[in-house]
Amino acid sequence: MTVINGLLTSVFCLLTSAFFFLVPSATAEDAAQLTIGGGRIDIEFASPPAPPLRKMIVDWINTAARSVSTYYEKYPVSHVDIEVDVHDGRGIDSGRAFGSEHAHIQIAVGRSTSAADFMDDWTITHEMVHLAFPSVSRNHHWIEEGLATYVEPIARARAGNLTPERIWGDMVKSMSQGLPEKGDRGLDFTHTWGRTYWGGALFCLVADVEIRKRTGNRMGLEDGLRGILKAGGNIEVDWPLVRALKTADRATGIPVLEELYEKMGATPFAPDLDQLWKDLGIKYDAGKVSFDDSAPLAAVRKAIGGG
């Protein structure tokens, strides 16, 4: 009886070993890893997508990471987890970035999303830009969303994934949504969608142009933002906004961000956008964009987003 039991046990072990050998590892299907710009990106799928979709998702994340690394000259964090929820339907939605405990991003992708959809998407790049700025208090949410709104298309363009016409056309069409309306206060006190996203982006655009004007186009907003990263300021740490602005200004050598915050933080401030577009040499007519290289700030336009 003992011999029979021993034989049965051996057979069971062999069958079990064969089972684990033949069944593919779920980890290979549910996860992927990228190393870009000095950062490690661990991608986790809530459920394994079909191989063609899986490849498109990984390539899409790869492209976004390279765009952000180009703008900041490094990936913003040493390690980030990206959780991808694949659901029925088409398109990319529900992107969110977090810094508590460690950097991670959650994003949802429809199973019917096409290669063209991924190529045109801004969402994952937007969320990765969030990784590159420290967490600030709730009333300063506009700087987090404004930076992500402003930097995302510029980062994609510098990596060769967007045209200058697309960048500047979208800015001309959308930036006015950030201007204060009747009854609005400064960015710290008016938390509408337009003021949070496009008001914050307007702050970044004005700052970028002013930094370039004062430095003879030697530096731009990215130099200040890189200074924040070098000082350890990313999404995983909590900083007062003033500390972040001072750190950026030290990196450029001029107090543009602090001065602009005094204008736009507590009180409504409306830059003359029509004049700004003219000075940058951007013409927008019937949905078409053209550039005037004789404009006084044409070189600034080219340094920021090309064209």
ZAMARGU-4260 file (C-alpha; in steps of 0.2 Angstrom, whole numbers, plus 5000, padded with zeros to 4 digits):
<rodrens>
0) 5000/5000/5000 | 5014/5012/5004 | 5022/5008/4987 | 5006/5012/4978 | 5004/5028/4988
5) 5021/5033/4984 | 5018/5030/4965 | 5002/5040/4966 | 5011/5054/4974 | 5025/5054/4961
10) 5012/5054/4947 | 5003/5068/4955 | 5019/5078/4956 | 5023/5075/4938 | 5006/5080/4932
15) 5007/5096/4943 | 5024/5101/4936 | 5018/5098/4919 | 5003/5109/4922 | 5013/5124/4928
20) 5025/5121/4914 | 5012/5121/4900 | 5001/5135/4907 | 5008/5152/4902 | 5012/5164/4916
25) 4998/5177/4920 | 5011/5190/4924 | 5018/5190/4906 | 5000/5194/4900 | 4995/5206/4914
30) 5011/5217/4915 | 5025/5225/4905 | 5040/5236/4910 | 5049/5250/4902 | 5064/5260/4907
35) 5065/5277/4899 | 5074/5293/4904 | 5081/5285/4920 | 5064/5280/4926 | 5056/5263/4927
40) 5038/5261/4922 | 5028/5246/4927 | 5012/5243/4917 | 4999/5233/4925 | 4983/5227/4916
45) 4967/5224/4926 | 4963/5211/4913 | 4974/5205/4899 | 4970/5214/4883 | 4971/5205/4866
50) 4989/5205/4860 | 4987/5219/4846 | 4979/5230/4859 | 4992/5226/4872 | 5006/5231/4860
55) 4997/5248/4855 | 4995/5252/4874 | 5013/5249/4878 | 5019/5259/4863 | 5007/5273/4868
60) 5014/5274/4885 | 5032/5272/4878 | 5029/5287/4867 | 5022/5298/4880 | 5036/5294/4892
65) 5049/5298/4879 | 5040/5315/4876 | 5040/5320/4894 | 5058/5314/4896 | 5063/5325/4881
70) 5055/5340/4889 | 5062/5338/4907 | 5078/5330/4901 | 5074/5315/4912 | 5059/5305/4917
75) 5050/5314/4932 | 5051/5300/4944 | 5062/5285/4947 | 5048/5273/4947 | 5029/5274/4942
80) 5016/5261/4942 | 5003/5263/4928 | 4987/5253/4930 | 4977/5251/4914 | 4959/5246/4915
85) 4953/5239/4898 | 4934/5240/4896 | 4921/5239/4882 | 4920/5254/4870 | 4932/5265/4861
90) 4944/5279/4867 | 4955/5284/4882 | 4947/5291/4898 | 4948/5292/4917 | 4966/5297/4918
95) 4973/5301/4936 | 4990/5303/4943 | 4994/5301/4962 | 5009/5303/4973 | 5004/5296/4989
100) 5015/5282/4995 | 5023/5281/4977 | 5020/5288/4960 | 5006/5279/4951 | 4994/5283/4937
105) 4977/5275/4933 | 4969/5276/4916 | 4955/5267/4906 | 4956/5261/4888 | 4942/5254/4877
110) 4945/5238/4868 | 4940/5246/4852 | 4953/5260/4853 | 4962/5261/4836 | 4980/5265/4833
115) 4975/5283/4826 | 4966/5286/4843 | 4982/5282/4853 | 4992/5293/4841 | 4980/5308/4844
120) 4978/5305/4863 | 4984/5318/4875 | 4978/5310/4891 | 4993/5299/4896 | 5006/5313/4893
125) 4995/5325/4903 | 4996/5313/4918 | 5014/5310/4916 | 5017/5329/4917 | 5008/5328/4934
130) 5022/5317/4940 | 5035/5332/4937 | 5028/5344/4950 | 5026/5343/4969 | 5009/5341/4977
135) 5002/5357/4983 | 4987/5362/4993 | 4969/5361/4985 | 4967/5380/4982 | 4983/5379/4970
140) 4976/5365/4960 | 4976/5377/4945 | 4995/5376/4944 | 4995/5357/4943 | 4982/5356/4930
145) 4988/5371/4921 | 5006/5364/4919 | 4999/5348/4913 | 4988/5357/4900 | 5002/5368/4894
150) 5017/5356/4894 | 5008/5341/4887 | 5007/5347/4868 | 5024/5356/4869 | 5032/5340/4875
155) 5024/5329/4862 | 5029/5342/4848 | 5047/5342/4854 | 5047/5323/4853 | 5041/5324/4835
160) 5023/5319/4839 | 5013/5335/4836 | 5015/5349/4823 | 5018/5367/4828 | 5001/5371/4818
165) 4992/5359/4830 | 5000/5366/4846 | 4997/5385/4842 | 4980/5382/4834 | 4974/5373/4850
170) 4981/5387/4861 | 4973/5401/4851 | 4956/5392/4851 | 4956/5387/4869 | 4967/5399/4880
175) 4954/5412/4881 | 4944/5400/4892 | 4957/5404/4906 | 4953/5422/4906 | 4943/5429/4921
180) 4925/5432/4919 | 4914/5444/4928 | 4914/5441/4947 | 4930/5430/4946 | 4944/5432/4958
185) 4962/5426/4956 | 4967/5408/4952 | 4968/5403/4970 | 4950/5408/4973 | 4940/5404/4957
190) 4940/5385/4954 | 4930/5384/4938 | 4935/5371/4925 | 4941/5385/4913 | 4951/5395/4926
195) 4959/5379/4933 | 4964/5371/4917 | 4966/5385/4905 | 4969/5399/4918 | 4983/5388/4924
200) 4989/5386/4906 | 4988/5404/4903 | 4999/5408/4918 | 5012/5395/4911 | 5012/5403/4894
205) 5014/5421/4900 | 5028/5415/4912 | 5037/5405/4897 | 5036/5421/4886 | 5042/5432/4899
210) 5057/5421/4905 | 5062/5420/4887 | 5060/5439/4884 | 5071/5443/4900 | 5084/5430/4896
215) 5086/5434/4877 | 5078/5417/4873 | 5091/5408/4882 | 5080/5400/4895 | 5061/5396/4896
220) 5049/5389/4908 | 5056/5371/4906 | 5072/5377/4914 | 5063/5382/4930 | 5053/5366/4930
225) 5069/5356/4928 | 5076/5365/4943 | 5061/5360/4953 | 5064/5342/4949 | 5083/5343/4952
230) 5078/5350/4970 | 5068/5334/4973 | 5051/5342/4969 | 5040/5329/4961 | 5022/5322/4964
235) 5028/5311/4978 | 5032/5326/4989 | 5021/5340/4997 | 5027/5357/4994 | 5020/5375/4997
240) 5017/5383/4980 | 5028/5397/4985 | 5043/5385/4988 | 5040/5378/4970 | 5040/5395/4962
245) 5055/5401/4971 | 5064/5385/4966 | 5060/5388/4948 | 5065/5406/4948 | 5082/5402/4956
250) 5085/5390/4942 | 5082/5403/4929 | 5089/5417/4939 | 5074/5429/4937 | 5058/5430/4948
255) 5046/5429/4934 | 5035/5415/4942 | 5034/5424/4959 | 5030/5441/4951 | 5016/5433/4940
260) 5009/5424/4955 | 5007/5441/4964 | 4997/5447/4949 | 4986/5431/4946 | 4985/5422/4962
265) 4973/5433/4972 | 4966/5445/4959 | 4959/5443/4941 | 4972/5447/4928 | 4968/5446/4910
270) 4983/5447/4898 | 4979/5454/4880 | 4979/5437/4871 | 4976/5445/4854 | 4991/5456/4855
275) 5001/5441/4862 | 4997/5430/4847 | 5001/5445/4835 | 5018/5447/4844 | 5022/5429/4843
280) 5018/5429/4824 | 5003/5417/4825 | 4989/5420/4813 | 4973/5409/4815 | 4959/5411/4801
285) 4945/5399/4798 | 4953/5385/4808 | 4970/5387/4798 | 4986/5392/4807 | 5000/5402/4798
290) 5016/5410/4805 | 5024/5427/4803 | 5042/5426/4806 | 5044/5445/4806 | 5034/5447/4822
295) 5044/5453/4837 | 5043/5437/4847 | 5044/5425/4832 | 5060/5418/4839 | 5051/5415/4856
300) 5037/5406/4847 | 5049/5394/4838 | 5059/5391/4854 | 5043/5386/4864 | 5033/5376/4851
305) 5041/5378/4834 | 5033/5385/4818
</rodrens>
